[in-house]
Amino acid sequence: MAAFYMSEELVGILRRERTATALQTQVAQLFEESREDVYRYLMTLGLTPARAQDATQEVFLRLYAALKGGEEIGNPRGWVFRVAHNWGLKVRSLHASESPFDPDLEAKLAAPATSAESDLLERERMASLHHAVEGLSDQQKRCLFLRLEGLRYPEIAAAMGISASAVSEFLRRAMARLRKVRDE
């Protein structure tokens, strides 16, 4: 009789190990598919590259913990972006006293050498676009960046905690403003 209980316990351990391996594989696959998108999104929230990398890893660790804890997640990619959004805002607020990351500095360091005239024109065009994006509301910017990362309206809505129709309206207004700047 004791051997029966021992083997039943062993079967339970093997099942848990198989489940943990499947969860690790699922999270690892989503990590490979989405980490760059999540990283870029966190950068748009104003995190430094190092903090964005840390936050990206934290988001996927939280996904694994939630799945391992038995949480049912119907749309893991949407869930990841919602957690990234919330975690990114929290990290940003914790480090608000530090100087913000300047994406222009990284672009200048990584940009190949071109002619002075084309550099000037490109800088003016980018400054105009950057100014237009900065003029958008926070909701418009977040919706726009999440849409650029490939999320659909319902996924953006879930990530931001708003309705899909609100996402649609924020994006419509953002695009109208950006078109206006482009056409000027």
Phi and psi in degrees as GROMACS dihedral restraints (atoms count N, CA, C in turn):
[ dihedral_restraints ]
;  ai    aj    ak    al  type     phi  dphi    fc
    3     4     5     6     1   -64.1    20    10
    4     5     6     7     1   -35.5    20    10
    6     7     8     9     1   -65.4    20    10
    7     8     9    10     1   -34.5    20    10
    9    10    11    12     1   -63.3    20    10
   10    11    12    13     1   -44.9    20    10
   12    13    14    15     1   -66.7    20    10
   13    14    15    16     1   -36.1    20    10
   15    16    17    18     1   -64.2    20    10
   16    17    18    19     1   -44.6    20    10
   18    19    20    21     1   -69.7    20    10
   19    20    21    22     1   -34.6    20    10
   21    22    23    24     1   -64.0    20    10
   22    23    24    25     1   -40.1    20    10
   24    25    26    27     1   -65.4    20    10
   25    26    27    28     1   -41.4    20    10
   27    28    29    30     1   -63.5    20    10
   28    29    30    31     1   -40.1    20    10
   30    31    32    33     1   -62.2    20    10
   31    32    33    34     1   -41.3    20    10
   33    34    35    36     1   -61.8    20    10
   34    35    36    37     1   -41.8    20    10
   36    37    38    39     1   -64.4    20    10
   37    38    39    40     1   -44.7    20    10
   39    40    41    42     1   -62.7    20    10
   40    41    42    43     1   -39.9    20    10
   42    43    44    45     1   -62.5    20    10
   43    44    45    46     1   -44.3    20    10
   45    46    47    48     1   -63.1    20    10
   46    47    48    49     1   -40.4    20    10
   48    49    50    51     1   -65.4    20    10
   49    50    51    52     1   -41.0    20    10
   51    52    53    54     1   -64.2    20    10
   52    53    54    55     1   -41.6    20    10
   54    55    56    57     1   -65.0    20    10
   55    56    57    58     1   -43.6    20    10
   57    58    59    60     1   -62.8    20    10
   58    59    60    61     1   -40.1    20    10
   60    61    62    63     1   -65.2    20    10
   61    62    63    64     1   -40.9    20    10
   63    64    65    66     1   -64.4    20    10
   64    65    66    67     1   -41.0    20    10
   66    67    68    69     1   -64.5    20    10
   67    68    69    70     1   -42.5    20    10
   69    70    71    72     1   -61.1    20    10
   70    71    72    73     1   -41.7    20    10
   72    73    74    75     1   -64.8    20    10
   73    74    75    76     1   -44.2    20    10
   75    76    77    78     1   -61.7    20    10
   76    77    78    79     1   -46.9    20    10
   78    79    80    81     1   -68.5    20    10
   79    80    81    82     1   -39.6    20    10
   81    82    83    84     1   -63.0    20    10
   82    83    84    85     1   -40.2    20    10
   84    85    86    87     1   -65.1    20    10
   85    86    87    88     1   -45.6    20    10
   87    88    89    90     1   -63.8    20    10
   88    89    90    91     1   -36.9    20    10
   90    91    92    93     1   -60.6    20    10
   91    92    93    94     1   -47.1    20    10
   93    94    95    96     1   -62.4    20    10
   94    95    96    97     1   -38.5    20    10
   96    97    98    99     1   -75.6    20    10
   97    98    99   100     1   -32.1    20    10
   99   100   101   102     1  -120.0    20    10
  100   101   102   103     1    -5.8    20    10
  102   103   104   105     1   -61.5    20    10
  103   104   105   106     1   -40.5    20    10
  105   106   107   108     1   -65.7    20    10
  106   107   108   109     1   -39.2    20    10
  108   109   110   111     1   -64.2    20    10
  109   110   111   112     1   -44.8    20    10
  111   112   113   114     1   -64.6    20    10
  112   113   114   115     1   -43.0    20    10
  114   115   116   117     1   -58.5    20    10
  115   116   117   118     1   -49.2    20    10
  117   118   119   120     1   -62.3    20    10
  118   119   120   121     1   -39.8    20    10
  120   121   122   123     1   -62.7    20    10
  121   122   123   124     1   -43.8    20    10
  123   124   125   126     1   -63.1    20    10
  124   125   126   127     1   -34.7    20    10
  126   127   128   129     1   -64.1    20    10
  127   128   129   130     1   -36.6    20    10
  129   130   131   132     1   -67.3    20    10
  130   131   132   133     1   -21.3    20    10
  132   133   134   135     1   -81.0    20    10
  133   134   135   136     1    -4.1    20    10
  135   136   137   138     1   100.3    20    10
  136   137   138   139     1    12.0    20    10
  138   139   140   141     1   -79.4    20    10
  139   140   141   142     1   148.3    20    10
  141   142   143   144     1   -68.9    20    10
  142   143   144   145     1   161.5    20    10
  144   145   146   147     1   -56.2    20    10
  145   146   147   148     1   -42.9    20    10
  147   148   149   150     1   -64.4    20    10
  148   149   150   151     1   -43.9    20    10
  150   151   152   153     1   -67.7    20    10
  151   152   153   154     1   -36.2    20    10
  153   154   155   156     1   -64.9    20    10
  154   155   156   157     1   -38.4    20    10
  156   157   158   159     1   -65.2    20    10
  157   158   159   160     1   -45.7    20    10
  159   160   161   162     1   -61.1    20    10
  160   161   162   163     1   -44.2    20    10
  162   163   164   165     1   -65.8    20    10
  163   164   165   166     1   -37.0    20    10
  165   166   167   168     1   -61.2    20    10
  166   167   168   169     1   -46.5    20    10
  168   169   170   171     1   -63.1    20    10
  169   170   171   172     1   -40.8    20    10
  171   172   173   174     1   -60.6    20    10
  172   173   174   175     1   -41.1    20    10
  174   175   176   177     1   -60.5    20    10
  175   176   177   178     1   -45.0    20    10
  177   178   179   180     1   -73.3    20    10
  178   179   180   181     1   -29.5    20    10
  180   181   182   183     1   -65.6    20    10
  181   182   183   184     1   -39.5    20    10
  183   184   185   186     1   -66.2    20    10
  184   185   186   187     1   -36.1    20    10
  186   187   188   189     1   -61.6    20    10
  187   188   189   190     1   -47.4    20    10
  189   190   191   192     1   -61.0    20    10
  190   191   192   193     1   -44.9    20    10
  192   193   194   195     1   -62.7    20    10
  193   194   195   196     1   -40.6    20    10
  195   196   197   198     1   -65.5    20    10
  196   197   198   199     1   -44.7    20    10
  198   199   200   201     1   -65.9    20    10
  199   200   201   202     1   -41.3    20    10
  201   202   203   204     1   -65.1    20    10
  202   203   204   205     1   -32.5    20    10
  204   205   206   207     1   -77.1    20    10
  205   206   207   208     1    -1.0    20    10
  207   208   209   210     1    94.0    20    10
  208   209   210   211     1     6.9    20    10
  210   211   212   213     1   -67.7    20    10
  211   212   213   214     1   133.4    20    10
  213   214   215   216     1   -86.1    20    10
  214   215   216   217     1   119.2    20    10
  216   217   218   219     1  -120.6    20    10
  217   218   219   220     1   106.4    20    10
  219   220   221   222     1   -71.6    20    10
  220   221   222   223     1   -35.1    20    10
  222   223   224   225     1  -128.8    20    10
  223   224   225   226     1    86.6    20    10
  225   226   227   228     1   -60.0    20    10
  226   227   228   229     1   -36.9    20    10
  228   229   230   231     1   -65.4    20    10
  229   230   231   232     1   -44.4    20    10
  231   232   233   234     1   -62.2    20    10
  232   233   234   235     1   -41.1    20    10
  234   235   236   237     1   -61.3    20    10
  235   236   237   238     1   -44.8    20    10
  237   238   239   240     1   -59.5    20    10
  238   239   240   241     1   -43.9    20    10
  240   241   242   243     1   -70.5    20    10
  241   242   243   244     1   -33.5    20    10
  243   244   245   246     1   -64.9    20    10
  244   245   246   247     1   -45.8    20    10
  246   247   248   249     1   -65.2    20    10
  247   248   249   250     1   -40.2    20    10
  249   250   251   252     1   -61.5    20    10
  250   251   252   253     1   -41.9    20    10
  252   253   254   255     1   -59.7    20    10
  253   254   255   256     1   -53.1    20    10
  255   256   257   258     1   -65.2    20    10
  256   257   258   259     1   -44.5    20    10
  258   259   260   261     1   -66.7    20    10
  259   260   261   262     1   -41.1    20    10
  261   262   263   264     1   -60.3    20    10
  262   263   264   265     1   -43.2    20    10
  264   265   266   267     1   -64.1    20    10
  265   266   267   268     1   -38.2    20    10
  267   268   269   270     1   -66.6    20    10
  268   269   270   271     1   -46.2    20    10
  270   271   272   273     1   -61.6    20    10
  271   272   273   274     1   -43.2    20    10
  273   274   275   276     1   -61.0    20    10
  274   275   276   277     1   -43.0    20    10
  276   277   278   279     1   -69.2    20    10
  277   278   279   280     1   -31.9    20    10
  279   280   281   282     1   -67.3    20    10
  280   281   282   283     1   -27.9    20    10
  282   283   284   285     1  -115.3    20    10
  283   284   285   286     1    27.9    20    10
  285   286   287   288     1   -64.5    20    10
  286   287   288   289     1   -26.9    20    10
  288   289   290   291     1   -75.8    20    10
  289   290   291   292     1   -14.0    20    10
  291   292   293   294     1   -80.3    20    10
  292   293   294   295     1   159.2    20    10
  294   295   296   297     1   -68.7    20    10
  295   296   297   298     1   140.4    20    10
  297   298   299   300     1   -70.6    20    10
  298   299   300   301     1   155.4    20    10
  300   301   302   303     1   -70.4    20    10
  301   302   303   304     1   134.6    20    10
  303   304   305   306     1  -104.8    20    10
  304   305   306   307     1   102.2    20    10
  306   307   308   309     1   -63.5    20    10
  307   308   309   310     1   -24.1    20    10
  309   310   311   312     1   -64.2    20    10
  310   311   312   313     1   -35.0    20    10
  312   313   314   315     1   -63.1    20    10
  313   314   315   316     1   -46.2    20    10
  315   316   317   318     1   -62.2    20    10
  316   317   318   319     1   -41.3    20    10
  318   319   320   321     1   -63.9    20    10
  319   320   321   322     1   -40.0    20    10
  321   322   323   324     1   -65.6    20    10
  322   323   324   325     1   -38.8    20    10
  324   325   326   327     1   -70.8    20    10
  325   326   327   328     1   -32.6    20    10
  327   328   329   330     1   -93.6    20    10
  328   329   330   331     1   -12.4    20    10
  330   331   332   333     1   -74.4    20    10
  331   332   333   334     1   136.4    20    10
  333   334   335   336     1   -73.4    20    10
  334   335   336   337     1   158.8    20    10
  336   337   338   339     1   -71.1    20    10
  337   338   339   340     1   133.3    20    10
  339   340   341   342     1  -135.5    20    10
  340   341   342   343     1  -177.0    20    10
  342   343   344   345     1   -71.0    20    10
  343   344   345   346     1   154.8    20    10
  345   346   347   348     1   -62.7    20    10
  346   347   348   349     1   -40.2    20    10
  348   349   350   351     1   -65.2    20    10
  349   350   351   352     1   -46.1    20    10
  351   352   353   354     1   -67.8    20    10
  352   353   354   355     1   -33.9    20    10
  354   355   356   357     1   -61.1    20    10
  355   356   357   358     1   -46.0    20    10
  357   358   359   360     1   -62.4    20    10
  358   359   360   361     1   -46.4    20    10
  360   361   362   363     1   -62.2    20    10
  361   362   363   364     1   -42.5    20    10
  363   364   365   366     1   -66.5    20    10
  364   365   366   367     1   -41.3    20    10
  366   367   368   369     1   -63.3    20    10
  367   368   369   370     1   -41.5    20    10
  369   370   371   372     1   -64.6    20    10
  370   371   372   373     1   -42.9    20    10
  372   373   374   375     1   -63.6    20    10
  373   374   375   376     1   -44.7    20    10
  375   376   377   378     1   -67.9    20    10
  376   377   378   379     1   -37.2    20    10
  378   379   380   381     1   -64.3    20    10
  379   380   381   382     1   -40.7    20    10
  381   382   383   384     1   -63.8    20    10
  382   383   384   385     1   -45.2    20    10
  384   385   386   387     1   -65.7    20    10
  385   386   387   388     1   -44.1    20    10
  387   388   389   390     1   -60.4    20    10
  388   389   390   391     1   -43.3    20    10
  390   391   392   393     1   -61.5    20    10
  391   392   393   394     1   -41.4    20    10
  393   394   395   396     1   -64.9    20    10
  394   395   396   397     1   -42.3    20    10
  396   397   398   399     1   -65.8    20    10
  397   398   399   400     1   -40.6    20    10
  399   400   401   402     1   -63.4    20    10
  400   401   402   403     1   -26.8    20    10
  402   403   404   405     1   -77.2    20    10
  403   404   405   406     1   -10.6    20    10
  405   406   407   408     1   -74.3    20    10
  406   407   408   409     1   156.0    20    10
  408   409   410   411     1   -69.3    20    10
  409   410   411   412     1   162.3    20    10
  411   412   413   414     1   -58.1    20    10
  412   413   414   415     1   -42.1    20    10
  414   415   416   417     1   -64.1    20    10
  415   416   417   418     1   -41.8    20    10
  417   418   419   420     1   -62.4    20    10
  418   419   420   421     1   -44.7    20    10
  420   421   422   423     1   -62.1    20    10
  421   422   423   424     1   -46.6    20    10
  423   424   425   426     1   -64.1    20    10
  424   425   426   427     1   -43.4    20    10
  426   427   428   429     1   -60.6    20    10
  427   428   429   430     1   -43.9    20    10
  429   430   431   432     1   -63.4    20    10
  430   431   432   433     1   -46.8    20    10
  432   433   434   435     1   -65.5    20    10
  433   434   435   436     1   -40.5    20    10
  435   436   437   438     1   -66.5    20    10
  436   437   438   439     1   -36.9    20    10
  438   439   440   441     1   -65.6    20    10
  439   440   441   442     1   -39.7    20    10
  441   442   443   444     1   -64.4    20    10
  442   443   444   445     1   -25.5    20    10
  444   445   446   447     1   -81.2    20    10
  445   446   447   448     1    -1.0    20    10
  447   448   449   450     1    97.5    20    10
  448   449   450   451     1     4.6    20    10
  450   451   452   453     1   -76.3    20    10
  451   452   453   454     1   146.0    20    10
  453   454   455   456     1   -86.6    20    10
  454   455   456   457     1   166.3    20    10
  456   457   458   459     1   -53.3    20    10
  457   458   459   460     1   -47.6    20    10
  459   460   461   462     1   -62.5    20    10
  460   461   462   463     1   -34.4    20    10
  462   463   464   465     1   -69.4    20    10
  463   464   465   466     1   -40.1    20    10
  465   466   467   468     1   -64.0    20    10
  466   467   468   469     1   -43.6    20    10
  468   469   470   471     1   -58.6    20    10
  469   470   471   472     1   -44.5    20    10
  471   472   473   474     1   -65.6    20    10
  472   473   474   475     1   -40.6    20    10
  474   475   476   477     1   -65.7    20    10
  475   476   477   478     1   -34.7    20    10
  477   478   479   480     1   -98.5    20    10
  478   479   480   481     1    -9.0    20    10
  480   481   482   483     1    74.2    20    10
  481   482   483   484     1    34.0    20    10
  483   484   485   486     1  -129.8    20    10
  484   485   486   487     1   175.2    20    10
  486   487   488   489     1   -82.0    20    10
  487   488   489   490     1   158.3    20    10
  489   490   491   492     1   -64.5    20    10
  490   491   492   493     1   -32.8    20    10
  492   493   494   495     1   -68.2    20    10
  493   494   495   496     1   -34.1    20    10
  495   496   497   498     1   -67.0    20    10
  496   497   498   499     1   -39.2    20    10
  498   499   500   501     1   -59.4    20    10
  499   500   501   502     1   -46.6    20    10
  501   502   503   504     1   -58.2    20    10
  502   503   504   505     1   -44.5    20    10
  504   505   506   507     1   -68.1    20    10
  505   506   507   508     1   -42.4    20    10
  507   508   509   510     1   -60.7    20    10
  508   509   510   511     1   -43.8    20    10
  510   511   512   513     1   -67.5    20    10
  511   512   513   514     1   -39.6    20    10
  513   514   515   516     1   -60.5    20    10
  514   515   516   517     1   -46.4    20    10
  516   517   518   519     1   -65.8    20    10
  517   518   519   520     1   -40.7    20    10
  519   520   521   522     1   -63.3    20    10
  520   521   522   523     1   -46.2    20    10
  522   523   524   525     1   -64.6    20    10
  523   524   525   526     1   -38.8    20    10
  525   526   527   528     1   -61.7    20    10
  526   527   528   529     1   -42.5    20    10
  528   529   530   531     1   -66.9    20    10
  529   530   531   532     1   -42.0    20    10
  531   532   533   534     1   -67.5    20    10
  532   533   534   535     1   -37.6    20    10
  534   535   536   537     1   -62.8    20    10
  535   536   537   538     1   -40.8    20    10
  537   538   539   540     1   -61.2    20    10
  538   539   540   541     1   -43.7    20    10
  540   541   542   543     1   -66.0    20    10
  541   542   543   544     1   -41.0    20    10
  543   544   545   546     1   -62.9    20    10
  544   545   546   547     1   -39.1    20    10
  546   547   548   549     1   -79.6    20    10
  547   548   549   550     1   -11.9    20    10
